[in-house]
Amino acid sequence: MEIWLLILASLLVSLFLHLILRSRSTSSSLPLPPDPNILPFLGTLQWLREGLGGLESYLRSVHNRLGPIVTLRITSHPAIFVADRTLAHEALVLNGSVYADRPQPDTISKIINKHNISSGSYGATWRLLRRNITSEILHPSRVRCYSHARHWVLGILFDSFRKHRGDQEPIALVDHLQYAMFALLVLMCFGDKLDEKQIKQVEFIQRLQLLSLSRFNIFNIWPKFTKLILRKRWQEFLKIRKQQRDVLLPLIHARRKIVEERNKKRSEEEEEEEDNKDYVQSYVDTLFDLELPDEKKKLDEEDLVSLCSEFLTGGTDTTATALQWIMANLVKYPDIQERLHEEIKSVVGEEAKEVEEEDVEKMPYLKAVVLEGLRRHPPGHFLLPHRVTEDTVLGGYKVPKKGTVNFMVADIGRDPKVWEEPMVFKPERFMGEEEVVDITGSRGIKMIPFGAGRRICPGIGLAMLHLEYYIANMVREFQWKEVEGHEVDLTERLEFTVVMKHPLKVLAVPRRSH
């Protein structure tokens, strides 16, 4: 029922807005980017039932007909879609301040993302929160403090592979990767090694919220009306949010107590060196004393839950997804896997217990494998929407104030004008100084798996370290083989990230005796 409610409401609102916008457009010297539909929302009926996956394929067909920048009428403001690297660089880097805002939060986002970094409006509060996470947690000196945590998680991974008898029984790799990455991010967020039961409890509620969001998006259309006719579903949403609070708040309260006791000891002038022996600053520690510049108050419990949830989500699914795609290609192309293994052996030798974080900096082919994985299989095929703060021009077209601009990550990274055989997994394209690609996009965009400009993912350095460190150690310790009946299938499916439609099942044959 709700799909037809959505369609009807969208058509009525869009027809009305189309008439208003059409009359206004005559006063503008430049047109909007071409719209494939004579009537607003007509084209959306083709992909609405399929969600974003249907939107992506629909947009590709539209771009093939109308060019790299087009308009769709999805909300009251035009939604512009860009599939060209030059236009993306012009907008995100050269004209970054104009494109740095986000669309106004909808009904669901106002509850689960009260204050956060990824979707927060561009302004003083956003700058404070981003500066905090960048300097206090994601700065290289801070990242090094968590090397013990990465080593701990590596042990968890390898123990799970060995207990599974991976050389005899297929391993569903993504399940192990998701748990391991989640355990690492929980430790970085709350500062303690929680037991397996606690970690899985946090993981369960986070994934439940993420994977159920599509069911609740209906409340963003005429919320007063949809809440009334879909009362049970609205209550289900509120119940999940309460469960999330009930799981995360005890961890937040426990950490606050530790921080307060530590600060009390320091105020009593105890030896700071002794005080620092067992203490590593966690993400939530950095949030307790922040004061919101616009509201002149500290973060409340809802804010803390939202920010911790964002931290856990942002570093878990994207990393686990990228790891699975890279490993899938190493299994599918064993010659690439063996070349990588030879490089790893040449750097660390046979006797080292593991590949250290410093070692991966000496492995250019490893970096090439990771970059090719991110180019060919970016975890997100769209950047989060940008909203312009003033009328501007892009590609010869008008982008009106408050218009939404979307950048198609996968299409930019697979552009045949830039990449030879773009759908082929070929790490060699990143080898050699002349082939170095700036994935931040500051010098020019060829691929943007982390975004670009002022809204670039602040965790880009941490994500690259995690991908390189875990890929190197997994390939050094095990030979990964395809399983008969479970051949590698690179078909994509959209969940929170773009995952493998048929998750990777592999054999992990130990390379070394212990």
N, C-alpha and C positions, 0 to 999 in steps of 0.2 A: 504493500500500500504506500509506503513512504517514498518509493521511487517515483510513483506518479504524482504524489504530492510535491516532490521536489521539482519535477518537470513542469507541472502546471504553474507553481509559484514562480519558477525561473522565467518561464515564457511571458507571463503577465508583467512581471517587474521589468524584464528586459525590453519588451516592446515599448513600454512607457518611457524607459530611459533612452532607448534608441531614438525616439522622436525628439527628445530634449537635446541629446548630444548631437543629433544630425543638424538641428537648427543652430546649435552653437558652432559646429564645425565650419559653417560658412564664413564665420568671422576670423577663422585662422588661416594664415597664409600657407601652412603646410598641412597635408593630410596625415591621419593616423596610418600606421603600417597596414597593408592590405588585409581585409577580413574575408575569409572564404565564404561567408554566409550572407545572403541578402537579408534574411531575417535573423535577429539575434537568437542565439541558442539552438538554431536549427541543426548545426553540425554537432552540437554536444550530444544530441540524442544517439549518435552513432557510437559514442564511447562511454556514455554515462554508466551503463550497467557494468562495464569492465573496469571502472576506476581509472587510476593513473596509468596503468598498463595500456588500456585502450586509448587514453589521451596521447600517449607517446607515439603509438603507431599512426594515429590520426594526424598528429602534427607533422610527422615525417612526410606523409602524402601531401599535406598542405604546403610545406616548405619546398617540396619538389616542384610544385606548380607556381607558387607565388614568390619564392625567394627566401632568404635567410632570416627575415624578420616579419612576423605576422601578428595580427590582433584577433583575440577571441573575446566575446562578451560573456564572462563567467560571473562577474559581480556587477555592482553599480559602477565600478571603475573599469576601464578596459584592461585586459590582461594581455601583455605583449610577450611573445616568445622569440628568443634569439638563439640561433643555431650556428652562428658565425664567430670564429675566434677573434677576428679583428674588431668587430662590433662589441664583443664582450670585453676586450681590452680597453676600448675607448670608453665604455660605460664604467666598468668596475675599477679601473686603475687611473686613467687620465681624467675622468670626471667623477671620481669615487665619492666625494662628499654629497653630490646630488642623488646618487643611487644607494646611499647607505642605510636608508630607513627600511622598516618592515611594515607590511599591511597592519591595520588595526586588529587587535586580537578578537577572535570570535568568542562565542559563548563558552565553548569547551576550553579554549586556551586561557581565558580569564581565570579559570579555576585551577587548571593543572600547571600553568606557566605564569603565575602571578607576576613574578620578577625573574627573568632569566636572560642569558647572554645570546642564545641563538636566535630567538624571535623577539627580543626586546626592542622597543623603539629607540632610534638613534638619538642619543642625548646624554645628559650628565650621568644618569643612573646606569645606562649601558656602559659608558666609558669607565665608571668606577668598577663595575663587576668584571669587565674584561681585563682591565689593568690589574685587578687583584689576582685573577687566575693566571694571567701571563707571568707576572713577576713573582708570585708566591708559590706556585705549583709547577708551572710549565717552563720556567726559566731553566736553561741547561744545568746550572748548578743545583737547582732543586731536584731536577729529574734524576741526577746521579745519586741522590739520597735514597732512591727507591730501587737501587740495583739489587739489594737483598730480596726485595719483594719479587722482582722479575726472576731471580734465581729460584725462589720458593715455588713460584708458579710453574717454572720449567720442570721442577721435580714432580709436581702434581701431574703435569701432562705425561711425562715419561712413565711414571708409576701406573697411570691409567692405561697406557698403551701396553705395558708389559703384563699387567694383570689380565688384560683382555686377550692375551696370547695373539697379538696382532699379526704374527707371522703365520698363523693358522686360521684365524677367524677374522672376517671382515670387520673393520672399524668404521662406525659412523662418525667421521672425523669432526664435523661441525659441532656435535654435542660436546665433545671434549674441549674444543677450542672456545666455545661460548662460556662454559663453566670456568675454564682457566682464566680467560680475560676478565670475566666478571669478578672472580676472586681477587685479581690484581687491582681492579678499579675500586672494589669495596675497601681494600686495605688503604689505597691512596686517599679515598674519601673520608674514611672514619678512623684510620690510624691504627687499627688492630687486626690481627689475623683471626678472623671469626672462624668458628668450626663449620664443617660442611653443612650441617643442618641449618645454621643461621644464614650462610651464603645462599643456599638454595631457596630459603624462605624469601630473601630479598630479591633474588633472581626471578622467582615465580611471580611476585606481585608486579615487578617492573615489566616483565614480558606480557603479563595479562593486560596491563594498561595499554602497552604499545599496540598489541595485536588486536585489541578490541576498539581502538579509536575509530576505525572506519564505520563501526556500527553506530557510533554516537554523533557522527558528523551531521546527521539530520537535524540535530538541535541548533545548528548554526543558521538554519533557514527558519525564519519566523519563530524564534525560541519560545515565546509565550504560548503560541498555538501548538507547536510540536510537543512541548512538555506536557500539555494538557491531554492530547490524544495518545501519547506514548508514555504514560506515567510510569509503567513498570520498567521500561528501558531507562528512563531518567533516574529512577531509584537504583537501578543496577549500576549506572555510572557513578552516582554518589557513593554507593557501597564500595566500589573498587577504590575510589579516592580515599575513603575512610580506612580501608585495609592498608593502603600505602602509607598513610600517616601512622597507623598503629605499628607498622613494621619499622619505619625509618626513624620515628621520633625517639624511641628508647635508645637507639644508637647515637643519635644527636645529643640527647640528654647525658648519656654516659660520657661522651667525649667532652662536653662542656664542663662536667665535673672534674675531669682530668686536667683540663686547661686551667680552670680556676684554682685547683690545688697547686699546680705548677707555678702559676703567677703569684700565689700567696708565699710559696717558698722563696721565690726570687725576691719578693719584697722584703723578706726577712734576711736578705743578704747572705744566703747560703752560696756555696761554691757553684758558679754557673757551669763549670766544666763537668762536675759530677752530675749536675742536673740534666745536662744534655746527652748523657751517655745512651740512655734508652729511649730518648724522645726524638721522633721524626714528625715534623709538622704535617698534618693532614689537611685536606681541602676544607672540611667543615670548620677546622680551627680558625682559618683565615676569615670566616664569615661572621663570627660572633660579635666583633667590635666594629664592623662596617656600619656607617651611617648613610642612609639614602639621602642624597643631596636635595632632591625635590621635596621629599616628605619630612626631612629633618628628624628622622627616627631610625632606630636600628631595625635590622631584618627581624620579622616575626617568624613564628613556627611554620606558617604556610610558605613563606619565602624560602626558609631553610630546606623544607621538604622539596620544593620545586627545584632549587639549585642543586641539591644533592642528586635528585632524580635525573636532572639534565646531565650531570657529570658522569653518572653511571651509564646512562644510555649512550651518550656521545662517544664514549671510548670503548664500549663493549661490542655492540652489534656490528658497527662499521669495521672494526679491526678483525673480528672473527669472520665476517663475511669476506673481507679482502684476503685473509689467510686461506680460507677454503678455496677461493677462486685460483689463487696462485698455486696451491698444492694440487688442485685438479689439473692444471696445465703441466705441472712437473710429472704427474702420473701419466698423463696422456702423451707427453713427449719425453720419454726416458733419456734421450740423448742430451736434452737440456738439463735434466736432473743430474746426470753423471758429470757434465761439464762443471756444473755448480759444485758438486761434491769434490771434484779435483781441485777447484780453487780454494775451497774451505780447508782441505788437507794441506795444501801448500802453505797456508797462512798459519794454522794452529798446530800442525803436526799430529802424530798419532797418540802422544802421551797425555795431552791436555784433557782435563776432565770435561770441559765444555768450551764452546765458543764464547769468549768474553765480549762485552759490549765494545771495548776498544778495538777488538779484532775486526768487527764488521766494517769499520772505516777503511780497512785495507782490501776490501773485496769489491771491485768494480762490477764484476758479473752478477754478484748478489744484488747490488743496487739496481742493475739493469733488469733483472728478473722481477724485482718488486715494482719498479716503475712501469714495466710492460703490463704487469698484472693490474695496476691502477688505471692505466690507459685503456686497456681492453675490457676490463670489468670493474668500472668504478662502482662502489657500493651504493651511491646515490646517482640516479640518472638526471636529476634536476637539482640545482641549488635551491635553497629556501628562497621564496619570492622576495625581491627587492621592491621598494616603493620610492618613487622619486619625490623630492621635496619641493620642486618647482618645475614649471614648464621647461622642457629641454628638447634637443634634437638628436636623433640617433639614426644613422644610415639614411639621412635625407628625409626622415619622417618625424612628425611631432610625437613626443611622449608627454602627455599632459600631467600636470601636478596631481599627485596621489595615484597616478597610474601604476599598475603592478608590472614589473618586468621579471621574466623567468628565463634562466639560462640553461640550455640543454647540454649537460656535462658529457653524456655518452656520445652524442652526435659530434661535439667539438673534438673529442679525443679520437674519433674514428673517421675524421674528415679525409677522404681519399686525395684531396688536393695537398694535404700536408704529410700524410702517412702512406707510404707504399704498402699495398696489401694490408689495409687497416684491420681486417678481421682475423688476420693470422697472428698467433702469439710468437713474437720474434724479439727476444731481449737484445739481440745484437744491434738493433737500431739505436740503442742507447749507449753503445760502446764507442770510445774515442772522444777526444775533447770537442771535436767539431759537432758531435751529436748530443752534447749536454743540453738538457731541457730544464728550464727554470720553472718548476711546478708551482711556484708562488705567483707566476704570471706578471711579475713587476716589469720584466724586460720584453714582454710579449707572450701571448698565450698560444700554446699548442695543445695543452691538456689542463684541466682544472679540477682534479678530484677533490681538492680541499677548498675550492672557491678561489677568489682573488680579491685584492683591494682591501678596503677597511673591514669587510666582513669575512675575510679569509678565516678558516678554522684555526683557532689559537693553538690547538693541539697537534698541528702538522708535524712538528719535530718529534714529539712523543710517539705519534702514530708510526712515523717512518722507523724510529728506533725499535719499536715493538715488532713491526713486520720483519725487519732485517734480522733482529736477534732470534726470533722464534723460528723463522724459516731456516736460518743457518744451522741452528742446533737440531732441528728436526731432520734435516737432510744429512747432517753429519752422523747422527745416531742411528738412523733407520734408512733402509731402502724402501721406497714407497712404490707398490705394485698394483696394477689394475686387477680387479677380481672378475673372473668369468661370470657372466650373467649380470654384472653391475658395471658395465663399461662406462667410462666417463662421458657424461652428457652435459654439454655447455648451454643447454636451454635455460633461459632466465625466467624468474617469477618474482613479482613484486610482493614483499611483505613490508616491514619497516624499512629495510634496505632491499636491493635487488639481489636475490639469492639464487642458488641453483635449484631449478625445478625438481630435479632428482638429486638429493644430497649425496655427496661423495662418500662411497664405501670403498675402502682400500685395505691392502695388507701392508703391515709395517714390519719389515724383516730387519732385525738388529744387524748392524754392520760390525759391531765390536763385541768381544766377549768381556764379561765383567767378573 
